[in-house]
Amino acid sequence: MWTAAIVIYEPRLDALEAALASCERASDFRQGIVVDNGNSGEAKALVARFPKFRYELNPSGNAGFGHGQNLAFATLPEAQFHAVLNPDVRFDADAIQPLIQAMQKHRDVMLVAPALFHANGERQLLCKRYPTIRALIARRFLSRSLADWLGFTIDADYFEMRDCDYEKPMEPEFMSGALMFFRREAFVRLKGFDERFFLYFEDCDITLRVKEIGRAVYVPQSRVTHDWARGSHRSKYLTWVTIVSLVKLFNKHGWRWRDPRIVEKLF
């Protein structure tokens, strides 16, 4: 059995409806909760249509993604597994089974994540290595041609694990928070997300912490559609939030200008 938590803030209702419906038609789903960091009456009415979900307005207001997820987990019934979902994912009824099977087969696996795709079927390269300043500058602030000229493209590609086969299981250092499927005992041991991250890189932080107690595995047999908005690329405010979270990540886990493994490959 598994539970699910979704944190929302002014969500797209059609996307949220699809996420809720995906969970409810999946096998072994026990119960879910939607924590609203805003105050959407329409979302509350929508959630009420799904009998296995309940709606909860965050009493702390917009206290961040990790805070909302931890609040949800604390109020859900116990189940062997727990899913952290964004409100912009949807999947077929059998998509969760490969995740459960991977956990059942390997007791040391504490976190699994699916393959993520755009609605048009294009793959999203969201298995990542530990961030570096060069990689993030290339992805966020440079055109592809300028990144090529500066020699930063290799950093971005290495960060996104483009040298790996996304059709095969692998163990990223940074797994996307779009859908993270935890062994419940692991989430308890880690005390959930680090709430010092308001938004962005909390998924990287918890992946790194999972890997201190077990394994975090990408399971390509599980396929999920993710309406990836990349909001930080369009909003100056969210860009600033991203930078703040990145500084917190580096202060906690270490600053890195360039991944030394790239240097080893080059020289």
C-alpha positions in Angstrom: 0.0 0.0 0.0 1.1 3.6 -0.6 0.1 7.1 0.2 0.5 10.3 -1.7 1.0 14.0 -0.9 0.6 16.9 -3.3 1.5 20.5 -2.3 -0.3 23.3 -4.3 -0.1 27.0 -4.7 -2.6 28.5 -7.2 -2.6 25.3 -9.3 -3.9 24.6 -12.7 -7.1 22.8 -11.9 -7.1 20.5 -15.0 -3.6 19.3 -14.2 -4.4 18.8 -10.5 -7.5 16.8 -11.5 -5.4 14.5 -13.7 -2.9 13.9 -10.9 -5.6 13.0 -8.4 -7.3 10.7 -10.9 -4.0 9.0 -11.7 -3.4 8.1 -8.1 -7.0 6.9 -7.4 -7.0 4.5 -10.4 -3.6 3.0 -9.5 -3.5 -0.3 -7.6 -2.6 -0.4 -3.9 -3.2 3.3 -3.4 -4.5 3.9 0.1 -4.9 7.6 0.8 -3.7 11.0 -0.3 -3.7 14.6 0.9 -3.5 17.9 -1.0 -1.9 20.7 1.1 -2.8 24.1 -0.2 -0.1 26.7 0.5 -2.4 29.3 -1.0 -6.1 29.4 -0.5 -7.9 28.0 -3.5 -11.6 27.4 -3.0 -11.8 25.9 -6.4 -9.0 23.4 -5.5 -10.8 22.5 -2.3 -14.0 21.7 -4.2 -12.1 19.7 -6.8 -10.3 17.6 -4.2 -13.7 16.8 -2.5 -14.7 14.9 -5.7 -11.9 12.3 -5.0 -12.9 10.0 -2.1 -9.3 8.9 -1.3 -8.0 12.4 -1.1 -8.6 15.1 1.5 -7.8 18.8 1.3 -5.9 20.7 4.0 -5.2 24.4 4.0 -1.7 25.0 5.3 -2.1 26.9 8.6 1.4 28.4 8.0 0.4 29.8 4.7 2.9 29.6 1.8 5.7 28.1 4.0 7.4 26.3 1.1 7.2 22.9 -0.7 9.1 20.9 1.8 7.1 22.3 4.7 3.8 21.4 3.0 5.1 17.9 2.2 6.2 17.2 5.7 2.8 18.5 7.0 1.0 16.1 4.7 3.2 13.1 5.7 2.6 13.7 9.4 -1.2 13.4 8.9 -1.4 10.4 6.6 -2.0 6.9 7.7 1.0 4.5 7.7 1.7 2.6 4.5 4.8 0.8 3.3 5.5 3.4 0.6 4.9 7.2 0.2 4.8 9.2 -3.0 5.7 12.9 -3.2 4.0 14.3 -6.3 3.8 17.6 -8.1 0.3 18.7 -9.2 1.4 18.6 -12.8 2.0 14.8 -13.3 -0.3 12.1 -14.6 0.2 8.5 -15.3 -1.5 5.2 -16.3 -2.9 2.8 -13.7 0.1 0.5 -13.9 2.8 3.1 -13.8 3.4 2.8 -10.1 3.9 -1.0 -10.0 7.5 -1.0 -11.4 8.4 1.4 -8.6 6.9 -0.8 -5.9 8.5 -3.9 -7.5 11.9 -2.3 -7.4 11.5 -1.5 -3.7 10.2 -5.0 -2.9 13.1 -6.7 -4.8 15.9 -4.6 -3.1 15.5 -3.9 0.5 18.4 -1.3 0.4 16.5 0.9 -2.1 14.9 3.7 -0.2 13.8 6.0 -3.0 12.8 5.4 -6.6 11.7 7.7 -9.4 10.1 7.1 -12.8 11.0 8.2 -16.3 9.4 11.6 -17.0 8.1 12.7 -20.4 6.4 15.8 -21.9 2.9 15.3 -23.2 4.3 15.0 -26.8 6.4 12.0 -25.7 9.7 13.9 -25.5 11.9 12.6 -22.7 12.8 14.9 -19.8 16.4 14.6 -18.7 15.7 15.0 -15.0 18.2 12.4 -13.6 21.1 14.6 -12.5 24.5 14.6 -10.9 25.4 17.0 -8.1 25.0 20.6 -9.4 28.0 22.8 -10.3 28.2 26.5 -10.9 29.3 26.0 -14.5 26.5 23.6 -15.3 23.8 25.9 -13.9 25.2 29.0 -15.6 25.1 27.1 -18.9 21.5 25.9 -18.4 20.0 29.1 -17.0 21.9 32.1 -18.4 23.6 31.1 -21.6 22.5 30.3 -25.1 23.6 26.9 -26.4 26.0 28.6 -28.8 27.6 30.8 -26.1 27.8 27.8 -23.8 29.6 25.9 -26.5 32.0 28.7 -27.1 32.8 29.1 -23.4 33.2 25.3 -23.0 30.3 25.1 -20.5 28.1 22.8 -22.6 29.9 19.7 -21.4 29.2 20.7 -17.8 25.4 21.0 -18.5 25.3 17.7 -20.4 27.2 15.9 -17.7 24.9 17.4 -15.0 21.9 16.0 -16.9 23.6 12.6 -17.3 23.4 12.7 -21.1 26.3 10.3 -21.1 24.0 7.6 -19.5 21.3 5.4 -21.0 17.9 6.7 -19.8 16.4 3.3 -20.9 18.3 1.6 -18.1 18.2 1.9 -14.3 20.7 4.2 -12.8 21.4 5.8 -9.4 21.4 9.7 -9.8 22.7 12.0 -7.1 19.8 14.4 -7.8 16.3 13.0 -8.5 13.4 15.1 -9.6 10.7 16.1 -7.1 8.1 15.7 -9.8 7.5 12.2 -8.4 9.6 10.7 -5.7 8.5 7.3 -4.3 9.9 6.7 -0.8 10.1 3.7 1.4 8.1 5.1 4.4 10.8 4.1 6.9 13.3 6.2 5.0 11.2 9.3 5.0 10.7 8.9 8.7 14.5 8.4 9.3 15.3 11.5 7.3 12.6 13.5 9.0 11.3 14.5 5.6 12.4 17.5 3.6 14.7 20.1 4.9 12.3 23.0 5.3 15.1 25.6 5.0 14.6 25.1 1.2 11.6 27.1 0.3 11.5 25.9 -3.3 14.0 24.2 -5.6 16.9 21.9 -4.7 15.0 20.4 -1.8 14.7 17.3 -4.0 18.5 17.2 -4.6 19.1 17.6 -0.8 16.8 14.7 0.1 18.3 12.5 -2.6 21.8 13.0 -1.3 20.5 12.3 2.3 18.8 9.1 1.1 22.0 7.9 -0.4 23.6 8.1 3.1 21.2 5.4 4.3 20.5 3.4 1.2 20.1 3.6 -2.5 18.1 6.0 -4.8 17.2 4.4 -8.1 15.7 5.6 -11.4 13.3 3.0 -12.7 12.7 3.5 -16.5 9.9 1.0 -16.7 7.7 3.4 -14.9 6.6 6.2 -17.3 5.0 9.4 -16.1 3.8 12.5 -18.0 5.1 15.8 -16.5 3.8 19.1 -17.6 7.1 20.8 -16.7 6.6 24.5 -16.6 10.2 25.6 -15.8 8.8 28.6 -14.0 12.2 29.8 -12.8 13.2 30.4 -16.4 10.3 32.9 -16.9 10.2 34.6 -13.5 12.8 36.9 -12.0 11.4 36.2 -8.6 11.7 32.4 -9.1 15.2 32.8 -10.5 16.1 34.6 -7.3 14.5 31.8 -5.2 16.5 29.2 -7.2 19.8 31.1 -6.5 19.0 31.3 -2.8 18.2 27.6 -2.6 21.4 26.7 -4.6 23.5 28.7 -2.1 21.8 26.7 0.7 22.5 23.5 -1.0 26.2 24.4 -1.6 26.6 25.6 2.0 25.2 22.2 3.2 26.8 19.8 0.8 29.8 21.6 -0.7 30.5 24.2 -3.4 31.6 23.0 -6.8 32.7 25.1 -9.7 33.1 22.1 -11.9 32.5 18.4 -11.4 36.0 16.8 -11.1 34.9 13.7 -12.9 34.6 15.8 -16.1 38.2 16.8 -15.7 39.2 13.1 -15.3 37.3 12.3 -18.6 38.9 15.2 -20.4 42.4 14.7 -19.2 
